[in-house]
Amino acid sequence: MSTVREATSASRTGGWREGDPVGDRRFLDLEGPVRLERGGTLPAVRVAYETWGTLAPDAGNAVLVEHALTGDSHVVGPAGPGHATAGWWPSLIGPGAPLDTDRLFVVCANVLGGCQGTTGPSSTAPDGAAWGSRFPEVTIADQVAVEAAVADALGIGTWQGVLGGSMGGMRALEWAVSRPERVAGLFFLASGAVASADQIGTQTTQQTAVRSDPAWAGGDYAPGPGPVTGLGIARRIAHLTYRSEVELEARFDHRVQEDGRFAVASYLEHHATKLAARFDAGSYVALTEAMNSWDVGRGRGGVEAALSRVTARTVVAGIDSDRLYPPAQQQRVAAALGVPLRLIPSPYGHDGFLLETDEVGALVRELLRP
């Protein structure tokens, strides 16, 4: 069904490109056609993933970590060739860490539609050109179906735990609902069971910013800088939802820098520039569309009916200052699953799920304790 090999053919701007240094990635080629929830198909899918630890002979010690929107398979580890940034959940994985590699085998795959080695809009299509606007619509369910094929290829029948925050929390929940027999433990963090109007409104506005960039060219932009201005504006909008008003006020107040810019505007520009240098605009649009269409209850009788399928031991957690995925959304999931909501105090807003590693790690240890 699959083979492991390195990518070599040319690609476009943004994110990891075929032919770039591989870094810590491994590649899995899944034979197609891969049929998608909304009716599209892909002739094949390449998945980039990383692992830590050793898989037990019975494959009973495997844990799946799910990354968020602009994350990737590089959960921990330094920046370097092939990895534009250091790991996004530092200290979570390793010997004696919450995901203890002395006893666990940890997997993280770049998501379908992404731009860090897994098939997405910037990947090469069978005709040798980038998929671009031809890339089909993918959903959270499609992404999990691809991850299930990866698990099959690795010989993993049941995950000891599936963990994720934000968009990663959506995939973790989809795993537990769609394949309950394959998920023994679920960590659902800073996410929701269905996209809210507020989230959809924010994300469609970000998409409009990208599509309004003349360099977007209908999604078929040529190699080169690409629609980095639109992507940068989208990132500014998103970043304001990721952090809390309290934190921004404490850090920046009304302060103006020596160059005449407001300090908070300079901060947002910095994050916009960083993202545009490492992420593909087409993937940004495709993945936010997947988040907009997210509804774990679609075709399952509604959210609560869908959640009744979950059999995994579960920890549900939120960030008390999160204004993008407010705690009420995690409370709905916790109530349906009959578990308490674990609220993590943080001044950082939604990004607290990435920054409050001690508190997050303690909950992971609790879920996966021997």
C-alpha positions as CSV (number, residue, x, y, z in Angstrom):
1,M,0.0,0.0,0.0
2,S,2.9,2.4,0.7
3,T,6.6,2.9,0.4
4,V,9.0,5.3,2.2
5,R,11.1,7.5,0.1
6,E,12.4,11.1,-0.1
7,A,10.8,13.8,-2.3
8,T,12.9,15.1,-5.1
9,S,10.8,16.9,-7.8
10,A,10.5,20.7,-8.0
11,S,7.7,22.7,-6.3
12,R,6.7,26.3,-5.5
13,T,7.1,29.0,-2.9
14,G,6.1,28.8,0.7
15,G,6.8,26.0,3.2
16,W,9.0,23.0,2.5
17,R,9.7,22.3,-1.1
18,E,10.4,19.0,-2.8
19,G,14.2,18.9,-3.2
20,D,14.8,20.9,0.1
21,P,16.8,19.2,2.9
22,V,14.6,16.5,4.4
23,G,15.6,17.2,8.0
24,D,13.9,14.8,10.5
25,R,11.1,14.0,8.1
26,R,10.2,10.6,6.8
27,F,7.9,10.1,3.8
28,L,5.1,7.7,3.2
29,D,3.5,7.4,-0.2
30,L,-0.1,6.2,0.0
31,E,-1.5,4.7,-3.2
32,G,-4.7,6.1,-4.6
33,P,-7.2,7.0,-5.6
34,V,-7.8,8.8,-2.3
35,R,-11.5,9.6,-2.3
36,L,-12.5,12.8,-0.3
37,E,-15.6,13.6,1.7
38,R,-16.8,16.4,-0.6
39,G,-16.5,14.3,-3.8
40,G,-13.0,15.1,-5.0
41,T,-10.2,12.6,-5.4
42,L,-6.4,12.6,-5.3
43,P,-4.5,10.0,-7.3
44,A,-2.1,9.4,-4.5
45,V,-1.0,11.2,-1.3
46,R,2.5,11.7,0.2
47,V,2.6,12.1,3.9
48,A,5.6,13.7,5.8
49,Y,5.9,12.5,9.4
50,E,8.3,12.3,12.3
51,T,8.6,9.7,15.0
52,W,10.3,9.5,18.4
53,G,10.9,6.4,20.6
54,T,10.6,2.8,19.6
55,L,7.4,1.0,18.6
56,A,6.7,-2.0,20.8
57,P,6.5,-5.4,19.3
58,D,2.7,-5.4,19.8
59,A,2.5,-1.7,18.7
60,G,0.7,-1.0,21.9
61,N,2.7,2.1,22.9
62,A,1.9,4.4,20.0
63,V,0.7,8.0,20.5
64,L,-0.4,10.4,17.8
65,V,0.2,14.1,18.2
66,E,-1.9,16.4,16.0
67,H,-0.5,19.8,14.9
68,A,-2.5,23.0,14.5
69,L,-3.1,25.2,11.5
70,T,0.5,26.4,10.8
71,G,2.3,23.6,12.6
72,D,3.9,20.6,11.1
73,S,5.5,17.3,12.0
74,H,8.4,18.9,13.8
75,V,6.9,18.8,17.3
76,V,10.3,19.0,19.1
77,G,13.8,19.6,17.9
78,P,15.9,22.6,16.7
79,A,15.6,24.6,13.6
80,G,18.0,23.7,10.9
81,P,18.2,22.3,7.4
82,G,14.7,21.3,6.4
83,H,13.1,22.9,9.4
84,A,12.5,26.7,9.3
85,T,11.6,26.8,13.0
86,A,12.2,24.8,16.1
87,G,9.6,22.4,17.4
88,W,6.3,23.9,18.3
89,W,5.7,21.9,21.6
90,P,9.1,22.0,23.2
91,S,9.7,19.7,26.1
92,L,6.7,17.6,25.4
93,I,8.5,14.7,23.9
94,G,11.6,12.9,25.0
95,P,13.1,10.6,27.7
96,G,11.2,11.4,31.0
97,A,9.0,14.0,29.2
98,P,5.2,13.9,29.3
99,L,5.4,11.9,26.1
100,D,8.1,9.6,27.5
101,T,10.1,8.1,24.7
102,D,11.6,5.5,27.1
103,R,8.2,3.8,26.9
104,L,6.2,5.5,24.1
105,F,6.4,5.7,20.3
106,V,5.2,9.1,19.3
107,V,4.1,10.0,15.7
108,C,3.2,13.4,14.2
109,A,2.3,13.8,10.5
110,N,2.0,16.9,8.5
111,V,-1.7,17.3,7.6
112,L,-3.3,16.6,4.2
113,G,-3.4,20.0,2.5
114,G,-0.4,21.2,4.3
115,C,2.9,22.5,3.0
116,Q,5.6,20.8,5.0
117,G,6.0,17.6,2.9
118,T,2.4,16.2,2.8
119,T,0.4,16.6,-0.4
120,G,-1.2,20.0,-0.6
121,P,-1.8,22.9,-3.1
122,S,1.9,23.5,-3.5
123,S,2.7,19.9,-4.2
124,T,3.4,18.6,-7.7
125,A,0.4,17.1,-9.5
126,P,0.8,14.2,-12.0
127,D,1.2,16.7,-14.9
128,G,4.3,18.1,-13.3
129,A,2.8,21.5,-12.3
130,A,1.7,22.5,-8.9
131,W,-1.9,21.5,-7.9
132,G,-2.7,25.2,-7.1
133,S,-6.4,25.9,-7.6
134,R,-7.0,22.4,-8.8
135,F,-6.3,21.0,-5.3
136,P,-9.6,19.5,-4.1
137,E,-11.5,20.6,-1.0
138,V,-10.4,18.5,2.0
139,T,-12.1,18.2,5.4
140,I,-11.0,17.2,8.9
141,A,-12.5,13.7,8.2
142,D,-10.3,13.4,5.1
143,Q,-7.2,14.4,7.0
144,V,-8.0,11.7,9.6
145,A,-8.6,9.1,7.0
146,V,-5.1,9.7,5.6
147,E,-3.7,9.5,9.1
148,A,-5.5,6.2,9.6
149,A,-3.8,4.9,6.4
150,V,-0.4,6.0,7.9
151,A,-1.2,4.1,11.1
152,D,-2.0,1.0,9.1
153,A,1.3,1.3,7.2
154,L,3.2,1.6,10.4
155,G,1.4,-1.4,11.9
156,I,-0.5,0.6,14.5
157,G,-3.9,-0.7,15.3
158,T,-4.9,1.3,18.3
159,W,-3.3,4.6,19.6
160,Q,-2.6,4.7,23.3
161,G,-3.4,8.4,22.9
162,V,-4.4,10.9,20.3
163,L,-3.5,14.5,21.4
164,G,-4.2,17.8,19.8
165,G,-5.0,21.5,20.3
166,S,-6.9,23.9,18.1
167,M,-7.1,22.4,14.6
168,G,-5.2,19.4,16.0
169,G,-8.0,19.0,18.6
170,M,-10.5,18.7,15.7
171,R,-8.6,15.8,14.2
172,A,-8.1,14.2,17.6
173,L,-11.8,14.3,18.3
174,E,-12.6,13.0,14.7
175,W,-10.3,10.1,15.4
176,A,-12.2,9.2,18.7
177,V,-15.6,9.6,17.1
178,S,-15.0,7.9,13.7
179,R,-12.7,5.2,14.9
180,P,-13.4,4.7,18.6
181,E,-11.9,1.2,18.6
182,R,-8.5,2.7,17.6
183,V,-8.3,5.4,20.3
184,A,-7.6,4.4,23.9
185,G,-6.9,7.9,25.1
186,L,-8.1,11.3,23.9
187,F,-6.6,14.7,24.8
188,F,-8.9,17.4,23.4
189,L,-7.4,20.9,24.0
190,A,-8.4,24.5,23.1
191,S,-10.8,23.4,20.3
192,G,-14.4,22.9,19.5
193,A,-16.7,20.2,18.2
194,V,-18.1,22.5,15.4
195,A,-16.9,25.7,13.8
196,S,-18.6,28.8,15.2
197,A,-19.9,31.7,13.2
198,D,-17.2,33.8,14.9
199,Q,-14.4,31.4,13.8
200,I,-15.8,31.1,10.3
201,G,-16.1,34.9,10.0
202,T,-12.5,35.4,11.1
203,Q,-11.1,32.7,8.8
204,T,-13.1,33.8,5.7
205,T,-11.8,37.3,6.3
206,Q,-8.3,35.9,6.3
207,Q,-9.0,34.0,3.1
208,T,-10.2,37.2,1.5
209,A,-7.0,38.9,2.4
210,V,-5.0,36.2,0.7
211,R,-7.2,36.0,-2.4
212,S,-7.2,39.8,-2.7
213,D,-3.4,39.9,-3.2
214,P,-2.8,40.4,-7.0
215,A,-0.1,37.7,-6.8
216,W,-2.7,35.1,-5.8
217,A,-3.6,34.6,-9.4
218,G,-6.6,32.5,-8.6
219,G,-4.5,30.2,-6.6
220,D,-2.1,29.4,-9.5
221,Y,0.7,31.8,-8.6
222,A,4.1,31.2,-10.2
223,P,7.3,30.4,-8.3
224,G,8.7,33.5,-6.6
225,P,7.5,35.5,-3.6
226,G,3.8,34.7,-4.2
227,P,0.9,36.4,-2.4
228,V,3.0,37.1,0.7
229,T,1.3,40.5,1.3
230,G,-2.2,38.9,1.5
231,L,-0.8,36.0,3.6
232,G,0.8,38.5,6.0
233,I,-2.5,40.4,6.5
234,A,-4.2,37.1,7.1
235,R,-1.6,36.2,9.8
236,R,-2.1,39.6,11.5
237,I,-5.8,39.0,11.7
238,A,-5.3,35.5,13.0
239,H,-2.6,36.5,15.5
240,L,-4.9,39.0,17.2
241,T,-7.3,36.1,17.9
242,Y,-4.5,33.9,19.2
243,R,-3.4,36.3,21.9
244,S,-5.5,38.0,24.7
245,E,-6.3,41.6,25.0
246,V,-4.8,41.6,28.5
247,E,-1.4,40.3,27.2
248,L,-1.3,42.7,24.3
249,E,-2.1,45.7,26.6
250,A,0.5,44.6,29.1
251,R,3.2,44.1,26.5
252,F,2.6,47.1,24.1
253,D,0.1,49.5,25.6
254,H,-0.1,52.6,23.4
255,R,3.7,52.6,22.9
256,V,5.2,54.1,19.8
257,Q,8.6,52.9,18.6
258,E,11.5,55.2,17.5
259,D,10.5,54.5,13.9
260,G,7.1,56.0,14.5
261,R,5.2,52.7,14.4
262,F,3.0,51.4,17.2
263,A,4.8,48.6,19.0
264,V,1.9,46.2,18.6
265,A,1.8,46.9,14.8
266,S,5.5,46.0,14.6
267,Y,4.9,42.8,16.6
268,L,2.2,41.7,14.2
269,E,4.3,42.6,11.2
270,H,7.1,40.4,12.6
271,H,4.8,37.4,12.9
272,A,3.4,38.0,9.4
273,T,6.8,38.1,7.8
274,K,7.9,34.9,9.6
275,L,4.8,33.0,8.5
276,A,5.1,34.2,4.8
277,A,8.6,32.9,4.7
278,R,7.7,29.4,5.8
279,F,4.1,28.7,4.8
280,D,2.3,28.4,1.5
281,A,-0.7,30.7,0.9
282,G,-2.7,27.9,-0.9
283,S,-2.3,25.7,2.1
284,Y,-3.4,28.5,4.4
285,V,-6.7,28.8,2.4
286,A,-7.2,25.1,2.1
287,L,-6.7,24.4,5.8
288,T,-8.8,27.3,7.0
289,E,-11.6,26.0,4.7
290,A,-11.2,22.6,6.4
291,M,-11.6,24.3,9.8
292,N,-14.6,26.3,8.6
293,S,-16.4,23.1,7.5
294,W,-15.6,21.3,10.7
295,D,-18.6,19.7,12.4
296,V,-18.1,16.4,14.2
297,G,-21.9,15.9,14.2
298,R,-22.3,16.2,10.4
299,G,-24.0,13.0,9.1
300,R,-24.0,11.6,12.7
301,G,-27.2,13.1,14.1
302,G,-25.6,16.2,15.6
303,V,-22.7,16.9,18.0
304,E,-24.0,15.1,21.1
305,A,-25.0,12.0,19.1
306,A,-21.5,11.9,17.5
307,L,-19.8,12.3,20.9
308,S,-21.7,9.4,22.3
309,R,-19.5,7.2,20.1
310,V,-16.4,8.0,22.0
311,T,-15.1,5.2,24.2
312,A,-11.6,6.6,24.9
313,R,-10.4,7.7,28.3
314,T,-10.5,11.5,27.8
315,V,-9.1,14.7,29.1
316,V,-10.7,17.9,27.9
317,A,-8.9,21.1,28.5
318,G,-9.1,24.8,27.6
319,I,-7.3,28.1,28.2
320,D,-9.2,30.5,30.4
321,S,-8.3,33.6,28.3
322,D,-9.0,32.0,24.9
323,R,-11.1,34.3,22.8
324,L,-10.8,32.2,19.6
325,Y,-11.9,28.9,21.1
326,P,-13.6,30.0,24.4
327,P,-13.9,27.5,27.2
328,A,-17.6,27.1,26.6
329,Q,-16.8,25.1,23.5
330,Q,-14.6,22.7,25.4
331,Q,-17.3,22.5,28.1
332,R,-19.8,21.3,25.6
333,V,-17.5,18.4,24.7
334,A,-16.6,17.6,28.3
335,A,-20.3,17.6,29.3
336,A,-21.2,15.2,26.5
337,L,-18.4,12.9,27.5
338,G,-19.1,13.1,31.2
339,V,-15.6,14.4,32.2
340,P,-14.6,17.6,33.9
341,L,-13.3,20.5,31.9
342,R,-9.7,21.2,32.9
343,L,-9.1,25.0,32.6
344,I,-5.5,26.2,32.3
345,P,-5.0,29.7,33.5
346,S,-2.9,31.8,31.1
347,P,-2.5,35.4,30.0
348,Y,-1.7,34.3,26.5
349,G,-5.1,33.6,25.1
350,H,-5.5,30.7,22.6
351,D,-1.7,30.4,22.2
352,G,-1.6,29.3,25.8
353,F,-2.1,25.8,24.5
354,L,1.4,26.0,23.0
355,L,3.0,28.1,25.7
356,E,1.8,26.6,29.0
357,T,3.8,23.5,28.5
358,D,4.1,22.6,32.2
359,E,0.3,22.6,32.7
360,V,-0.3,20.8,29.3
361,G,2.4,18.3,30.1
362,A,0.8,17.5,33.5
363,L,-2.5,16.7,31.8
364,V,-0.8,14.5,29.2
365,R,1.0,12.6,31.9
366,E,-2.4,12.1,33.7
367,L,-4.0,10.8,30.5
368,L,-1.2,8.4,29.7
369,R,-0.1,7.3,33.1
370,P,0.9,3.6,33.1
